[in-house]
Amino acid sequence: MVRTENRVGLLADIAKLLSTQGINILATAVFVVGEEAELHLVVDAHHYALESLRDAEFPAEEREVVLVTLPNRPGFLRRITEALARQGLDIRYLYASAAEDSSHTLVVFSCTHNGKAVLLLREH
């Protein structure tokens, strides 16, 4: 995650930095509140990405998330979120995306106990 002052081209600069290092961005979410931007990046090489971002003086930190690939059909997100709720796991943030003609959706989330969430989802 990168939290910094927002500016035009911020995500473009970060995407360029990571791509020139051969790091693939699997998912991203960008939030801007006032003058501050918060970028959540899920990458295929998180240690290298963190190092590259910090070397380029981006204020980056690592956060644990859960990645789930779901069938791209109505009801699957509901099943997962209901299962988490039944176990008392509070979702802190969640984002997901799929192309309209895709058979799968990538869901990225973090909750109060990610390890417990992973074990729960493996059972389903």
PALOSE-946357 format. One record per atom (N, C-alpha, C, O, CB): residue in one letter; x, y, z. Coordinates in pm, whole numbers, plus 32768, in hexadecimal, padded with zeros to 4 digits. Each point is the difference from the previous one (the first is absolute). Glycine has a CB too. Layout:
<nodes>
AXYZ;...
</nodes>
This chain:
<nodes>
M80547F8C8000;M7FAC80748000;M8059807B8000;M806480058047;M7EE37F7F8031;V809380DE7F39;V804780807FFB;V7F9E806B802B;V7F93800B7FC8;V81097FA87F7E;R7F88809B811D;R7FB08072802B;R8057807C7FF3;R8069800C8040;R7F0C7F678062;T805F80E97F09;T805180767FE3;T7FA880727FD0;T7F877FEF7FF0;T813D7F7E7FD6;E7F7881048024;E7FB780727FC9;E7FD27FDE7F73;E804D7FCC7FAF;E803980D680DF;N7EFD7F7D7F56;N7FCA7FE37F7C;N803780647F9A;N80168075801D;N7F197F2C804D;R80E5802C7F1D;R802880567F92;R7FDF7FB97F7E;R7FF57F867FFA;R80C480E48091;V7F397FE47F0E;V7FE67FC87F7B;V80797FAB7FD7;V8072802C800A;V7EFA809B7FB6;G80797EC08012;G806B7FA87FD0;G803C7FA5806A;G805C7FB37FE2;G7FD480FA7F7A;L7F9E7F58811E;L80387FAE806C;L7FF97F6B7FDF;L80657FBA8007;L7F5880F6809E;L7FCE7F207F38;L7FF37F717FE0;L80507FDC7F84;L803A7F947FF9;L7EE3806B806E;A80E8805A7F37;A80507FE77F87;A80947FEF8024;A80437FA77FCB;A7F1980DE7FAB;D80D67FCF80E5;D808C7FF68029;D801C7F7D8049;D80677FC17FEA;D7FA281398028;I7F9B7EDF8044;I80127F83804A;I7FF77F887FA2;I80507FA3800A;I7F4F80C980C5;A80027F967ED6;A7FF17F937FA0;A807D7FF47FA8;A802D7F917FE2;A7EDA8091801D;K8130804F7FD8;K807A7FFF7FAF;K80757FC68050;K804A7FAC7FCE;K7F63811C7FB2;L80637F6580FB;L806C7FCF8055;L7FF97F68800E;L80647FBB7FED;L7F9D81208090;L7F8A7EF27FA5;L7FF37F708016;L80107FB17F7E;L803F7F977FFF;L7F29809880C2;S805F80037ED4;S800A7FB67F81;S808F7FFB7FCD;S80297F9B7FC6;S7EEE80A98004;T81378026804B;T808B7FFD7FD3;T80527F9E8053;T806B7FD47FD6;T7F81811A7FDE;Q7FE47EEF80C3;Q80427F9C8053;Q7FCB7F727FE3;Q802C7F9F803E;Q7FF581118073;G7F817F467EF1;G7FC77F7E7FDE;G7F997FD18064;G7FE17F888006;G80F380407F8B;I7EF6809480BE;I7F9C7FDD8067;I7F7580187FC6;I7FE2806C7FCD;I80BF7FD280F0;N7F0B7F5C7F4B;N7F7A80067FCA;N7F9D802A806D;N80007FC7806D;N803A7F887EEA;I7F738114808B;I7F968029805C;I7F867FAA7FE2;I7FC980057F92;I808F80EB807D;L7F7F7EC08053;L7F8F7FA67FEF;L7F7C8045801E;L7F997FE07FC3;L80FB7F62807A;A7F6D811C8020;A7F88804B8025;A802C8084803E;A806B8009803C;A7F0E7F227FE9;T803381397FCC;T801C8080803F;T7F7E80468021;T7F9A7FF07FBC;T813F80237FC8;A7F2C803B80E6;A7F9180568026;A803E8084802B;A806580028047;A7F047F3B8001;V805A81307F8D;V803480848020;V7F9280508043;V7F8F80067FCF;V81147FF37F6E;F7F8080468133;F7FA18052804B;F804080888016;F8073800A802A;F7F267F2B8047;V801C81347F74;V803180878017;V7FA08046805E;V7F8880077FE7;V80E780037F35;V7FC8802A8152;V7FB3804D8060;V804C80828015;V807080028033;V7F2F7F2F803F;G8021813C7F67;G80438081800A;G807A80037FA7;G7FF77FEB7F87;G7FB680308163;E80C47FFF7F53;E807F80087FB5;E80517F7F8008;E806E7FF87FC8;E7F9480FC8065;E7FCA7EA68018;E804B7F858015;E7FCA7F8E7FAB;E7F877FEF7FF2;E80AC805C80F5;A80297F667EE1;A7FDD7F897FB2;A802F7F84804B;A806A7FFF803F;A7FA680837EE7;E7F9D7F1780D3;E80267F7E8038;E7FEF7F9B7F90;E7F927FED7FCB;E802880528124;L80B57F807EED;L80017FA07F93;L801A7F75803A;L80657FE98042;L7FEC80C67F1A;H7F547EF68089;H80117F758028;H802B7FB47F83;H7FBC80037F9A;H7F95800C8121;L81207FAE7F4E;L80377FB87F8E;L80177F6F8026;L80447FE38063;L802A80F07F47;V7F5A7ED3800A;V801C7F71800F;V80597FDC7F8B;V7FDA80107F8C;V7F487FBC80EE;V815680037FA6;V80637FE57F98;V80307F708008;V7FE87FBA8063;V806081377FA2;D7FFD7EE47F92;D80307F767FFD;D80867FED8048;D802D7F8F8012;D7F5B80567F17;A80B780878100;A80817FF98047;A8002806F8069;A804080687FEE;A80387F387F45;H7F418048813B;H7FEA806C8060;H808080338044;H800A8077801D;H7F167F298007;H814080097FF7;H807C802F8041;H804E805E7FA3;H80328068802B;H7FD97EC1805A;Y7FFF80B17EFC;Y804680547F9F;Y7FB580837FE8;Y803D806A7FF2;Y80207EC87FA1;A7F1F80C68069;A7FB080797FEB;A801180608075;A801280787FEB;A7F487F047F8F;L80A1805180FE;L801280558077;L808980437FFE;L800B8077801A;L7F5C7EF38068;E80FF80497F60;E808880367FF8;E800B806A7F92;E803C80698016;E801E7EBB803E;S7F6D80C17F37;S8005805F7F91;S7FB780828022;S8031806D7FE2;S7FDD7ED37F7E;L7F7E80B380DD;L7FB380778025;L804B80548067;L8006807B7FF5;L7F267F097FDB;R810C803A8093;R804A804A8068;R807E803F7FC7;R802280718024;R7F847EF2808A;D80A180577EFA;D807780387FC0;D7FDE807E7FB0;D8050805C7FF5;D80157EBD7FFF;A7F2280E97FD3;A7FD380747FB2;A7FBF8069805B;A7FC580617FD0;A80197F097F68;E802D8081814A;E7FCF805E8068;E7F68800C8004;E7FCB80698025;E810880137FC0;F7EE77F197FF6;F7F707FF98017;F7FEC7FC7808C;F803F7F9C8022;F7F8C80467EE5;P7FDF805B814B;P7FE87FCC8086;P7FAA7F817FF9;P7F8580078005;P808B80E3805A;A80317EA57F95;A7FBB7F807FEA;A80087FA9807C;A806480008048;A7FCF800D7EC4;E7F647FA9810A;E7FFE7F9E806C;E7FB97F827FD0;E7FAC80047FA6;E805580B38108;E80237EDD7F8F;E7FC77F7F7FDC;E7F8A7FE2805B;E800780138079;E80DA7F9A7F34;R7EB480248017;R7F8A7FD6804B;R7FD67F777FCF;R800A7FE17F8A;R7FAB810F8099;E801D7EC08039;E7FD17F7A7FDD;E7F7280077FCA;E7FA98040803B;E80EC7F5B8075;V7F5580237EDF;V7F7A7FF67FC6;V7FE47F6F7FDC;V805A7FAC7FFC;V7FB481417FAA;V7F757EF9803F;V7FD57F7D7FD3;V7FD1800F7F70;V7FB1805A7FE0;V800C7F5B810C;L80737FF37EBC;L7FD47FFD7F74;L7FAA7F847FED;L80267F928026;L80A980E97F8B;V7EBD7F998012;V7FA67F927FE5;V7FD1800C7F70;V7FD9806C7FD3;V7FDC7F888120;T80507F9F7EC5;T7FC87FFD7F79;T7F7A7FB98009;T7FF77F8D802E;T80F080737F63;L7EB080468043;L7F797FCB8008;L7FC57FF17F74;L802980467FA3;L7FB880238140;P7FC07F3D7F0E;P7FB77FFC7F82;P7FB880877FEC;P7FCC80398060;P80167EC97FB2;N801C812E7F76;N7FC080807FE1;N7F6C7FE87FE7;N7FCF80067F8F;N81088056800F;R7EE37F8980D0;R7F707FE67FFA;R7FBE8041807A;R804180128067;R7FE27F147F1B;P7F5F80FC8073;P7FBA803D8071;P80047FA6807C;P7FEA7F877FF7;P7F8180F27F67;G80B07FC38114;G7FF67FB8807F;G80827FD3803F;G80017FE38077;G7F2A7FD67F36;F814280418008;F807B7FCC803B;F803E80608065;F80327FD58067;F7FF57FAC7EC8;L7FD6810080B5;L803280618061;L7FAA7FFD807E;L8033800A806F;L802580877ED6;R7F287F6080AA;R7FA57FF58071;R80257F898059;R8006800D807B;R7F43805C7EFB;R80D07F24804D;R80227F88804E;R807E80158054;R80047FD98074;R7F927F997EDA;I80CF80CC8077;I807D80168049;I7FEC80658071;I802C7FE98070;I80557FE37EC0;T7F3E80A480B1;T7FF080678067;T7FA57FD08071;T801680238074;T800C808D7EDD;E7F7A7F00808F;E7FAB7FC88069;E804E7F9D8057;E7FEF7FFE8079;E7F49801F7EF3;A811D7F928056;A80537FA1804C;A805E804A805E;A80127FD78073;A7FE07F847ECF;L804B8111808E;L805880508056;L7FB2803E8073;L802F80008072;L806580307EC9;A7EF7800580A7;A7FAD803E8068;A7FD67F9C806B;A800080208077;A7FAE80857EE0;R802E7EE2807F;R7FD87F998061;R80707FE08062;R7FE67FDB8072;R7F7F7FC57EE3;Q8117806E8080;Q80747FE58055;Q802D807E804C;Q80657FFC8047;Q7FE17F517F18;G7F7181218093;G8022807B8046;G8076804A7FC5;G803E80518044;G7F677F478085;L807C804D7EB9;L807080417FBF;L7FD0807F7FBB;L7FAE7FFA7FA4;L80C67F28803B;D7FBF814E804D;D7FD880827FCB;D805880257F89;D807B8004800D;D7F36804480D8;I80137FD27EAA;I804A80277F88;I802D80908010;I7FAF80598019;I7FCD7F057F57;R810680B98080;R803980878009;R7FFC80477F7A;R7FE180777FF9;R80B47F3C80C0;Y7F8880047EDD;Y7FEE80337F78;Y7FF87F8B7FA2;Y80327F93801C;Y804881428019;L7F457F437F59;L7FED7F977F9D;L7FF080457F79;L7FBB80657FF4;L7FD97EFC80B4;Y80AD80677EF3;Y7FE8802B7F77;Y80097F867FA8;Y80477FA0801E;Y80158148800D;A7F5B7F1D7F66;A7FF87F8D7FA7;A7FE580307F73;A7FCB806D7FEA;A7FE27F0080D1;S8079803F7EE5;S7FE780247F75;S80047F847FA7;S80477F9F8019;S801C81448010;A7F4E7F277F6D;A80017F997F98;A7FD080407F80;A7FA880568002;A802F7EEE80A4;A806180927EEC;A7FCC802C7F7F;A7F787FC07FED;A7FE77F928031;A810380897F6E;E7EBF8028801A;E7F777FCF7FEF;E7FFA7F747FC6;E7FA97FB18027;E801181397FB9;D80A07EF47FC5;D7FFE7F7C7FC1;D805B7F9B8045;D80127F917FCE;D7FBA80E07F5D;S806D7FB68148;S805A7FA7804A;S7FB17F9E8056;S7F9380208030;S811D80957FD2;S7F887ED68010;S7FBC7F9D8053;S8028800A8094;S7FC67FBD8055;S80307FAD7EE4;H806F80EB80E5;H802E800E808A;H800E8091802A;H8015805A7FAE;H80627ECD8039;T7F7E80EE809B;T800F8083803F;T80727FF78064;T80097F9F804B;T7F0180987F96;L814D802E8022;L806880088065;L7FD0805B806F;L7FDC80737FE8;L80DB7F657F6C;V7F487FF48126;V7FD6804B8076;V80798013805A;V80477FA0801E;V7ECB80057FD4;V810580D68038;V806C8023805C;V7FC0803A807C;V7FAF805C7FF7;V80F87FCF7F4C;F7F7C7F9E8133;F7FC7803A8079;F805E7FEE8076;F805F7FB27FFC;F7EBD80217FAD;S80C7807880BE;S80447FF28080;S7F948006806B;S7FA1804E7FF6;S8139801B7FB4;C7F367F4580BB;C7F9D7FFD806C;C80487FF88086;C807B80058006;C7EDB7F8C7F63;T805D80638101;T803A80018086;T805C7F8B801C;T80548009805A;T7EE2806E7FF0;H80BF7F1C7F6D;H80587F8D8014;H800F7FB87F7A;H7FB77FA17FE3;H800280468112;N80A680487EBA;N80117FCA7F78;N801F7F6B8000;N7FCF7FB77FA9;N808181298010;G80017EF180A5;G80227F738006;G7F857FA98014;G7FF17F987FC0;G80ED80A5809B;K7ECB7FED7FFF;K7F847FB78018;K7FA780037F84;K7FBE7F9D7FE0;K804F809C8116;A7FF280377EC3;A7FB2800D7F86;A80317F9E7F96;A7FAF7FBF7FBD;A802681328077;V80AD7F037FBE;V80397FA37F9D;V7FD77F718020;V7FD67FB67FA7;V80ED80E58036;L7F487F3D80A1;L7FD87F798027;L7F6C7FE97FE7;L7FD87F957FD0;L80DC806980DC;L7EFB80627F73;L7F707FF77FEA;L7FDF7FF07F6C;L7FAE7FAC7FDB;L802D80DF80F1;L80667FC57EE1;L7FE37FFC7F70;L80357F807FBF;L7FC87FD17F9D;L8041812A805F;R805F7ECC803B;R80317F807FCA;R7F9B7F908017;R7FF97FA27FB2;R80F380A88078;E7EC57FC18040;E7F997F9D801F;E7F8B80097F9E;E7FBB7F9D7FE8;E8089806B8109;H7FA7806E7ED9;H7F8F80157FA4;H80307FEB7F76;H7FB3800C7FA1;H7FDF809580F8;
</nodes>
